[in-house]
C-alpha cells in the first residue's frame, strides 16, 4: 500500500507565532520527523503555535501521540497551541479519542 509523503512546512504568519502545516500520512514511520523538530520549535520564543492538518490524509496513534507531546512541550514554554485547519476525518478522530476536549480546535471542526 502506497503512502502519501509526509511534509512539514514552517512559517511565521505573525510575530511570536509559528505555523506548522502538515500534509501526507502522519504515522509511526513519519511522526519522528515532527518529534525531532519540537525542541527547535520551542526554543524560538513563540507565544502561539498553530497547527494546520488540512493536508493530512492519514494519522495513526503515533501521529496522535506526537501531537500530544507537541501540546505538552508548548505548555511548558508557555505557548498556546491551536489547530487552524483540519479535515472532517481528523475532527472525527479527535472526537472519538476525546482529544477534542484537550486541544484548541477551530470552531468549524467542533
N, CA, C and O of each residue as an XYZ file, in Angstrom:
440
protein
N       0.838     -1.183      0.000
C       0.000      0.000      0.000
C       0.880      1.242      0.000
O       1.785      1.377      0.824
N       0.610      2.128     -0.915
C       1.403      3.333     -1.034
C       0.926      4.402     -0.064
O      -0.274      4.554      0.166
N       1.872      5.140      0.503
C       1.512      6.199      1.440
C       1.825      7.550      0.820
O       2.699      7.675     -0.038
N       1.091      8.560      1.276
C       1.353      9.927      0.825
C       2.567     10.447      1.577
O       2.649     10.271      2.793
N       3.512     11.082      0.893
C       4.699     11.593      1.593
C       4.310     12.609      2.661
O       3.421     13.437      2.464
N       4.992     12.522      3.783
C       4.724     13.424      4.902
C       5.592     14.658      4.766
O       6.803     14.555      4.575
N       4.975     15.825      4.865
C       5.695     17.093      4.777
C       5.326     17.987      5.944
O       4.174     18.021      6.378
N       6.318     18.711      6.449
C       6.107     19.712      7.489
C       6.614     21.036      6.946
O       7.801     21.174      6.646
N       5.731     22.003      6.818
C       6.126     23.353      6.418
C       6.016     24.247      7.644
O       5.052     24.156      8.405
N       7.004     25.109      7.831
C       7.032     26.002      8.980
C       7.082     27.433      8.470
O       7.929     27.781      7.648
N       6.170     28.255      8.962
C       6.246     29.680      8.657
C       5.805     30.497      9.868
O       5.307     29.964     10.860
N       6.001     31.779      9.756
C       5.668     32.711     10.833
C       4.717     33.765     10.289
O       5.158     34.802      9.792
N       3.391     33.505     10.380
C       2.423     34.457      9.826
C       2.345     35.760     10.603
O       1.928     36.778     10.051
N       2.738     35.752     11.873
C       2.734     36.939     12.719
C       3.924     36.837     13.672
O       4.437     35.741     13.900
N       4.372     37.969     14.235
C       5.427     37.890     15.232
C       4.988     36.994     16.399
O       3.823     37.024     16.796
N       5.892     36.219     16.934
C       5.643     35.314     18.061
C       4.705     34.160     17.722
O       4.267     33.443     18.622
N       4.386     33.966     16.435
C       3.512     32.880     16.019
C       4.233     32.025     14.991
O       4.778     32.528     14.008
N       4.225     30.730     15.238
C       4.772     29.775     14.285
C       3.642     28.876     13.819
O       2.860     28.380     14.630
N       3.556     28.666     12.513
C       2.529     27.780     11.959
C       3.197     26.559     11.339
O       4.109     26.668     10.519
N       2.713     25.394     11.758
C       3.126     24.133     11.158
C       2.015     23.681     10.228
O       0.867     23.544     10.653
N       2.336     23.452      8.986
C       1.380     22.909      8.034
C       1.846     21.502      7.713
O       2.902     21.300      7.114
N       1.031     20.525      8.126
C       1.373     19.125      7.930
C       0.556     18.562      6.787
O      -0.607     18.920      6.604
N       1.176     17.671      6.015
C       0.447     17.020      4.928
C       0.995     15.614      4.728
O       2.136     15.310      5.076
N       0.146     14.768      4.158
C       0.534     13.390      3.894
C       0.130     12.464      5.026
O      -0.718     12.797      5.853
N       0.759     11.289      5.047
C       0.478     10.282      6.064
C       1.336     10.527      7.295
O       2.565     10.518      7.218
N       0.682     10.745      8.429
C       1.336     11.064      9.702
C       1.206      9.827     10.582
O       0.220      9.661     11.299
N       2.218      8.959     10.519
C       2.130      7.676     11.200
C       3.450      7.312     11.867
O       4.341      8.150     12.008
N       3.561      6.057     12.273
C       4.753      5.625     13.009
C       6.028      5.773     12.199
O       7.105      5.903     12.780
N       5.941      5.758     10.877
C       7.152      5.904     10.071
C       7.539      7.371      9.859
O       8.674      7.657      9.479
N       6.605      8.304     10.101
C       6.884      9.716      9.820
C       6.794     10.620     11.044
O       7.286     11.748     11.006
N       6.182     10.157     12.122
C       5.969     11.028     13.285
C       7.276     11.493     13.914
O       7.315     12.543     14.556
N       8.333     10.732     13.740
C       9.630     11.131     14.275
C      10.149     12.428     13.683
O      10.914     13.144     14.330
N       9.739     12.741     12.449
C      10.172     13.988     11.813
C       9.684     15.198     12.604
O      10.446     16.133     12.848
N       8.413     15.176     13.004
C       7.870     16.290     13.785
C       8.428     16.260     15.203
O       8.744     17.308     15.767
N       8.551     15.081     15.776
C       9.108     14.971     17.132
C      10.520     15.550     17.183
O      10.885     16.202     18.161
N      11.307     15.321     16.150
C      12.679     15.838     16.106
C      12.720     17.361     16.004
O      13.680     17.987     16.454
N      11.690     17.958     15.419
C      11.626     19.425     15.279
C      11.172     20.124     16.560
O      11.404     21.322     16.722
N      10.534     19.398     17.461
C       9.906     20.005     18.633
C      10.858     20.854     19.467
O      10.509     21.994     19.776
N      12.049     20.367     19.854
C      12.930     21.227     20.664
C      13.300     22.534     19.968
O      13.355     23.582     20.612
N      13.553     22.482     18.665
C      13.893     23.694     17.918
C      12.719     24.662     17.885
O      12.896     25.865     18.076
N      11.522     24.139     17.644
C      10.329     24.989     17.619
C      10.124     25.688     18.955
O       9.797     26.874     18.994
N      10.313     24.961     20.043
C      10.058     25.519     21.372
C      11.131     26.519     21.794
O      10.891     27.340     22.680
N      12.297     26.464     21.182
C      13.364     27.394     21.547
C      13.276     28.722     20.808
O      14.129     29.588     21.000
N      12.268     28.898     19.973
C      12.124     30.113     19.164
C      11.463     31.271     19.898
O      11.324     32.351     19.323
N      11.057     31.087     21.129
C      10.389     32.148     21.860
C       8.987     32.423     21.366
O       8.514     33.558     21.421
N       8.326     31.395     20.888
C       6.992     31.602     20.354
C       5.962     31.739     21.458
O       6.146     31.249     22.572
N       4.891     32.406     21.130
C       3.751     32.576     22.040
C       2.571     31.736     21.572
O       1.763     31.274     22.377
N       2.482     31.541     20.231
C       1.380     30.775     19.649
C       1.964     29.786     18.640
O       2.774     30.149     17.787
N       1.537     28.543     18.757
C       1.888     27.513     17.790
C       0.608     27.079     17.099
O      -0.272     26.481     17.719
N       0.510     27.381     15.819
C      -0.656     26.992     15.033
C      -0.323     25.730     14.258
O       0.759     25.604     13.685
N      -1.264     24.799     14.247
C      -1.069     23.536     13.535
C      -2.199     23.374     12.525
O      -3.377     23.369     12.884
N      -1.821     23.244     11.264
C      -2.785     23.067     10.181
C      -2.688     21.625      9.689
O      -1.660     21.210      9.156
N      -3.766     20.871      9.873
C      -3.798     19.462      9.486
C      -4.649     19.227      8.239
O      -4.994     18.083      7.941
N      -4.990     20.279      7.512
C      -5.830     20.134      6.317
C      -5.264     19.145      5.307
O      -6.020     18.456      4.622
N      -3.959     19.071      5.213
C      -3.331     18.198      4.216
C      -3.013     16.800      4.704
O      -2.474     15.996      3.944
N      -3.333     16.483      5.957
C      -3.042     15.150      6.491
C      -4.091     14.174      5.967
O      -5.292     14.371      6.156
N      -3.618     13.121      5.307
C      -4.512     12.137      4.707
C      -4.737     10.931      5.604
O      -5.731     10.221      5.455
N      -3.824     10.697      6.527
C      -3.946      9.565      7.452
C      -3.150      9.904      8.703
O      -2.087     10.520      8.626
N      -3.676      9.496      9.862
C      -2.943      9.674     11.114
C      -3.211      8.447     11.981
O      -4.352      8.000     12.099
N      -2.151      7.905     12.586
C      -2.319      6.765     13.476
C      -1.988      7.184     14.903
O      -1.797      8.368     15.179
N      -1.922      6.219     15.801
C      -1.686      6.531     17.211
C      -0.331      7.200     17.436
O      -0.191      8.005     18.357
N       0.659      6.886     16.618
C       1.965      7.545     16.749
C       1.871      9.024     16.393
O       2.487      9.863     17.051
N       1.107      9.344     15.364
C       0.892     10.737     14.992
C       0.143     11.485     16.078
O       0.492     12.616     16.414
N      -0.900     10.847     16.636
C      -1.643     11.466     17.733
C      -0.748     11.686     18.940
O      -0.799     12.742     19.569
N       0.072     10.694     19.266
C       0.991     10.822     20.406
C       1.979     11.962     20.188
O       2.327     12.671     21.132
N       2.428     12.140     18.957
C       3.356     13.234     18.655
C       2.672     14.583     18.833
O       3.286     15.526     19.332
N       1.410     14.686     18.431
C       0.665     15.936     18.642
C       0.469     16.216     20.133
O       0.559     17.365     20.566
N       0.205     15.180     20.908
C       0.072     15.345     22.367
C       1.394     15.801     22.965
O       1.417     16.694     23.812
N       2.494     15.198     22.531
C       3.819     15.608     23.005
C       4.094     17.067     22.641
O       4.614     17.824     23.461
N       3.751     17.458     21.430
C       3.932     18.844     20.988
C       3.101     19.789     21.848
O       3.568     20.864     22.224
N       1.878     19.392     22.155
C       0.991     20.184     23.007
C       1.613     20.407     24.390
O       1.612     21.527     24.902
N       2.139     19.344     24.986
C       2.756     19.467     26.313
C       4.038     20.294     26.258
O       4.322     21.053     27.185
N       4.801     20.157     25.201
C       6.012     20.969     25.041
C       5.650     22.447     24.930
O       6.332     23.295     25.506
N       4.588     22.764     24.200
C       4.143     24.160     24.074
C       3.682     24.693     25.430
O       3.968     25.841     25.770
N       2.976     23.876     26.206
C       2.533     24.310     27.536
C       3.717     24.686     28.427
O       3.623     25.615     29.230
N       4.815     23.972     28.287
C       5.991     24.237     29.122
C       6.683     25.544     28.767
O       7.374     26.115     29.611
N       6.518     26.038     27.533
C       7.236     27.240     27.078
C       6.927     28.488     27.916
O       7.915     29.095     28.329
N       5.765     28.951     28.222
C       4.437     28.538     27.785
C       4.042     29.216     26.474
O       4.338     30.384     26.225
N       3.364     28.427     25.657
C       2.800     28.926     24.403
C       1.451     28.251     24.200
O       1.207     27.149     24.691
N       0.594     28.928     23.478
C      -0.711     28.354     23.151
C      -0.574     27.558     21.862
O      -0.073     28.070     20.861
N      -1.016     26.312     21.885
C      -1.060     25.514     20.657
C      -2.507     25.422     20.227
O      -3.378     25.019     20.998
N      -2.754     25.805     18.974
C      -4.122     25.725     18.466
C      -4.107     25.186     17.039
O      -3.152     25.373     16.285
N      -5.182     24.521     16.707
C      -5.332     23.985     15.362
C      -6.096     24.999     14.528
O      -7.124     25.523     14.959
N      -5.589     25.272     13.334
C      -6.201     26.276     12.471
C      -6.840     25.653     11.241
O      -7.433     26.361     10.426
N      -6.729     24.357     11.100
C      -7.352     23.688      9.976
C      -7.256     22.185     10.121
O      -6.237     21.645     10.550
N      -8.339     21.520      9.755
C      -8.345     20.066      9.745
C      -9.508     19.574      8.905
O     -10.478     20.290      8.657
N      -9.378     18.352      8.486
C     -10.424     17.725      7.684
C     -11.492     17.133      8.604
O     -11.253     16.961      9.800
N     -12.651     16.826      8.062
C     -13.666     16.135      8.872
C     -13.146     14.807      9.442
O     -13.505     14.422     10.555
N     -12.309     14.117      8.678
C     -11.696     12.869      9.150
C     -10.901     13.099     10.441
O     -11.064     12.359     11.411
N     -10.051     14.114     10.451
C      -9.237     14.408     11.635
C     -10.127     14.879     12.782
O      -9.919     14.469     13.924
N     -11.104     15.721     12.506
C     -12.014     16.200     13.550
C     -12.743     15.020     14.197
O     -12.895     14.973     15.417
N     -13.190     14.075     13.379
C     -13.872     12.891     13.908
C     -12.911     12.050     14.755
O     -13.282     11.564     15.823
N     -11.707     11.886     14.286
C     -10.705     11.130     15.043
C     -10.436     11.782     16.399
O     -10.332     11.090     17.412
N     -10.324     13.095     16.419
C     -10.136     13.802     17.690
C     -11.343     13.612     18.604
O     -11.196     13.514     19.822
N     -12.534     13.560     18.012
C     -13.743     13.380     18.813
C     -13.785     11.981     19.443
O     -14.065     11.856     20.635
N     -13.515     10.941     18.669
C     -13.605      9.578     19.207
C     -12.478      9.248     20.176
O     -12.601      8.320     20.975
N     -11.389      9.991     20.115
C     -10.284      9.793     21.064
C     -10.331     10.797     22.214
O      -9.451     10.786     23.075
N     -11.343     11.662     22.242
C     -11.552     12.701     23.258
C     -10.472     13.784     23.226
O     -10.365     14.572     24.166
N      -9.679     13.833     22.171
C      -8.688     14.902     22.059
C      -9.342     16.242     21.749
O      -8.720     17.291     21.918
N     -10.592     16.215     21.295
C     -11.311     17.472     21.098
C     -11.550     18.179     22.431
O     -11.829     19.378     22.452
N     -11.445     17.450     23.541
C     -11.584     18.039     24.874
C     -10.256     18.603     25.393
O     -10.229     19.340     26.378
N      -9.166     18.251     24.725
C      -7.821     18.662     25.141
C      -7.309     19.810     24.293
O      -6.837     20.821     24.813
N      -7.408     19.645     22.982
C      -6.846     20.599     22.050
C      -7.784     21.764     21.778
O      -9.004     21.649     21.903
N      -7.178     22.901     21.399
C      -7.919     24.088     20.971
C      -8.189     23.920     19.478
O      -7.299     24.135     18.655
N      -9.412     23.538     19.132
C      -9.765     23.234     17.748
C     -10.487     24.408     17.091
O     -11.109     25.222     17.773
N     -10.400     24.490     15.766
C     -11.151     25.541     15.070
C     -12.644     25.297     15.256
O     -13.079     24.150     15.360
N     -13.422     26.365     15.297
C     -14.861     26.236     15.551
C     -15.554     25.435     14.461
O     -16.569     24.793     14.736
N     -15.054     25.448     13.254
C     -15.675     24.676     12.170
C     -15.482     23.180     12.365
O     -16.207     22.383     11.768
N     -14.505     22.781     13.201
C     -14.251     21.360     13.443
C     -15.077     20.830     14.599
O     -15.140     19.617     14.800
N     -15.718     21.714     15.373
C     -16.452     21.276     16.545
C     -17.777     20.652     16.198
O     -18.514     20.232     17.090
